[in-house]
């Protein structure tokens, strides 16, 4: 299993944009505001997978099924910097009261988001949050810097704008829902540098 640079970056970028277009306010804002030409495309997949044989990144291809932990290690490494956070959209609005990760929930109008932030979260916590069954299609995670020390429970349009202004990466699920396509901004160091291809 490896984080691999996508050889056909146009194909990967088209897939990412399609997923963002079906997302919620933060995803659609990122789609409008981010210059995706200034970045690299990555995917988590086995080294044995022939990238040239991939026709699209839709949920039509079964990989090894253990891509999740590698992606979560990447996200966990990113949030070790206290200025960095990942926020996930939740496409089902529900009552988070009593939920194990309740303190990580935030709302924007009628939309629900989940913070992955804080060095107190373990890799297992990150895996649990990213894999919650309550995060159905499309799964979108935004990696951003300049994260405020105090997480807001109620987000404003300005908060979303601030996230997009300091956005360094954006991920969507791919293939078998256990892998991820990631766009990463040019000039921003990856939290994990062991990239293949």
C-alpha positions as CSV (number, residue, x, y, z in Angstrom):
1,X,0.0,0.0,0.0
2,X,1.3,3.4,-0.9
3,X,0.5,7.0,-1.5
4,X,1.1,7.4,-5.2
5,X,1.3,10.4,-7.5
6,X,-1.4,10.1,-10.1
7,X,0.1,9.9,-13.5
8,X,-3.0,11.0,-15.3
9,X,-3.5,14.1,-13.2
10,X,-6.2,15.5,-15.5
11,X,-8.3,12.3,-14.9
12,X,-7.8,12.6,-11.2
13,X,-8.6,16.3,-11.1
14,X,-11.8,15.8,-13.1
15,X,-12.9,13.1,-10.7
16,X,-12.1,15.4,-7.7
17,X,-14.0,18.3,-9.2
18,X,-17.0,16.1,-9.9
19,X,-17.1,15.0,-6.3
20,X,-16.8,18.6,-5.0
21,X,-19.6,19.7,-7.3
22,X,-22.0,17.3,-5.5
23,X,-20.8,18.3,-2.1
24,X,-22.0,20.9,0.5
25,X,-21.2,24.5,0.9
26,X,-17.5,24.1,1.8
27,X,-16.8,21.7,-1.1
28,X,-18.6,24.0,-3.6
29,X,-16.7,27.0,-2.3
30,X,-13.4,25.2,-2.7
31,X,-14.4,24.3,-6.2
32,X,-15.0,27.9,-7.1
33,X,-12.1,29.5,-5.2
34,X,-9.1,27.1,-5.5
35,X,-6.8,27.1,-8.5
36,X,-6.4,23.3,-8.9
37,X,-3.9,23.8,-11.7
38,X,-1.4,24.7,-9.0
39,X,-1.0,21.4,-7.2
40,X,-0.4,17.7,-7.5
41,X,-2.8,14.7,-7.5
42,X,-2.3,11.6,-5.3
43,X,-4.1,8.4,-4.6
44,X,-3.7,5.6,-2.1
45,X,-3.5,2.2,-3.8
46,X,-1.3,-0.9,-3.8
47,X,1.9,-0.6,-5.8
48,X,0.7,-3.6,-7.8
49,X,-2.2,-1.6,-9.2
50,X,-1.5,-0.5,-12.8
51,X,-2.4,3.1,-13.0
52,X,-2.5,3.0,-16.8
53,X,-5.4,0.5,-16.6
54,X,-7.5,2.8,-14.5
55,X,-10.3,4.4,-16.6
56,X,-11.9,6.4,-13.7
57,X,-11.8,6.6,-10.0
58,X,-15.5,5.8,-9.5
59,X,-16.7,3.2,-7.0
60,X,-16.3,0.4,-9.5
61,X,-12.9,-1.1,-8.6
62,X,-11.9,-3.2,-5.6
63,X,-8.4,-2.5,-4.3
64,X,-6.8,-4.3,-1.3
65,X,-9.2,-2.7,1.2
66,X,-6.5,-1.4,3.6
67,X,-6.0,2.0,2.2
68,X,-7.9,3.7,5.0
69,X,-5.1,3.3,7.7
70,X,-2.5,4.8,5.4
71,X,-4.7,7.8,4.5
72,X,-5.5,8.3,8.2
73,X,-1.9,8.2,9.1
74,X,-1.4,11.0,6.6
75,X,-4.2,13.0,8.1
76,X,-3.0,12.3,11.7
77,X,0.5,13.5,10.7
78,X,-0.9,16.7,9.3
79,X,-2.8,17.6,12.5
80,X,0.3,17.2,14.7
81,X,0.9,20.8,13.8
82,X,-1.5,22.7,16.1
83,X,-2.2,25.2,13.3
84,X,-3.4,22.5,11.0
85,X,-6.8,20.7,10.8
86,X,-9.0,18.6,8.5
87,X,-12.7,19.2,8.3
88,X,-15.1,16.6,6.9
89,X,-18.6,17.3,5.5
90,X,-21.4,15.1,6.7
91,X,-24.1,14.8,4.2
92,X,-26.7,13.7,6.8
93,X,-27.7,16.2,9.5
94,X,-28.4,14.5,12.8
95,X,-28.3,15.2,16.5
96,X,-24.7,14.7,17.7
97,X,-25.5,15.0,21.4
98,X,-23.9,12.1,23.3
99,X,-21.9,11.0,20.2
100,X,-18.3,9.9,21.1
101,X,-16.8,12.7,19.0
102,X,-19.5,15.3,19.8
103,X,-17.0,18.0,20.6
104,X,-15.6,17.7,17.0
105,X,-19.0,18.5,15.4
106,X,-19.8,21.9,13.9
107,X,-22.7,23.3,11.9
108,X,-23.0,25.7,9.1
109,X,-26.7,26.5,8.6
110,X,-28.3,23.1,8.3
111,X,-25.0,21.3,7.3
112,X,-22.9,19.2,9.7
113,X,-19.1,19.1,9.6
114,X,-16.5,17.2,11.7
115,X,-13.1,18.6,12.8
116,X,-10.1,16.4,12.8
117,X,-7.8,18.6,14.8
118,X,-5.7,18.5,17.9
119,X,-2.7,16.4,18.9
120,X,-4.8,14.6,21.5
121,X,-6.5,12.6,18.7
122,X,-4.9,9.2,18.0
123,X,-4.5,7.5,14.6
124,X,-7.4,5.3,15.7
125,X,-9.6,8.3,16.4
126,X,-8.8,9.7,13.0
127,X,-9.7,6.3,11.4
128,X,-12.9,6.2,13.4
129,X,-14.0,9.7,12.3
130,X,-13.1,9.3,8.7
131,X,-14.9,6.0,8.5
132,X,-18.1,6.9,10.3
133,X,-21.1,5.5,8.5
134,X,-22.7,8.9,8.8
135,X,-20.5,10.3,6.2
136,X,-22.1,9.0,3.0
137,X,-21.5,10.1,-0.6
138,X,-19.7,12.3,-1.4
139,X,-17.0,12.1,1.2
140,X,-15.0,15.3,1.2
141,X,-12.1,16.3,3.6
142,X,-10.5,19.7,3.5
143,X,-6.9,20.1,4.9
144,X,-6.2,23.6,6.0
145,X,-3.7,25.7,8.0
146,X,-4.3,28.7,10.2
147,X,-6.9,26.7,12.2
148,X,-8.2,28.7,15.2
149,X,-7.2,27.4,18.6
150,X,-10.9,27.2,19.7
151,X,-13.0,25.2,17.3
152,X,-16.3,26.9,16.6
153,X,-19.5,24.8,17.0
154,X,-21.4,27.2,14.7
155,X,-19.6,28.1,11.5
156,X,-20.2,31.2,9.4
157,X,-19.6,32.0,5.7
158,X,-16.5,33.8,6.8
159,X,-15.2,30.7,8.6
160,X,-15.6,28.7,5.4
161,X,-13.9,31.4,3.5
162,X,-11.0,31.3,6.0
163,X,-10.7,27.5,5.6
164,X,-10.6,27.8,1.8
165,X,-8.0,30.6,1.9
166,X,-5.6,28.5,4.0
167,X,-6.5,25.2,2.2
168,X,-3.5,23.1,1.3
169,X,-5.3,19.9,0.3
170,X,-8.6,18.3,-0.4
171,X,-9.5,14.6,-0.5
172,X,-12.4,12.6,-1.7
173,X,-13.1,8.9,-1.6
174,X,-12.5,6.7,-4.6
175,X,-12.7,3.2,-5.9
176,X,-14.1,0.9,-3.2
177,X,-14.8,3.7,-0.6
178,X,-11.6,2.7,1.2
179,X,-9.2,4.8,-0.8
180,X,-8.8,8.5,-1.5
181,X,-7.9,10.9,-4.2
182,X,-6.0,13.9,-2.9
183,X,-5.2,17.3,-4.4
184,X,-2.2,19.0,-2.6
185,X,-1.2,22.6,-3.2
186,X,2.1,23.2,-4.9
187,X,4.8,24.5,-2.6
188,X,3.2,23.1,0.5
189,X,5.1,20.2,2.1
190,X,3.3,16.9,2.5
191,X,3.1,15.7,6.1
192,X,4.4,12.3,4.8
193,X,7.0,12.3,2.1
194,X,7.1,8.7,1.1
195,X,5.3,9.1,-2.2
196,X,5.7,6.5,-5.0
197,X,5.5,6.9,-8.7
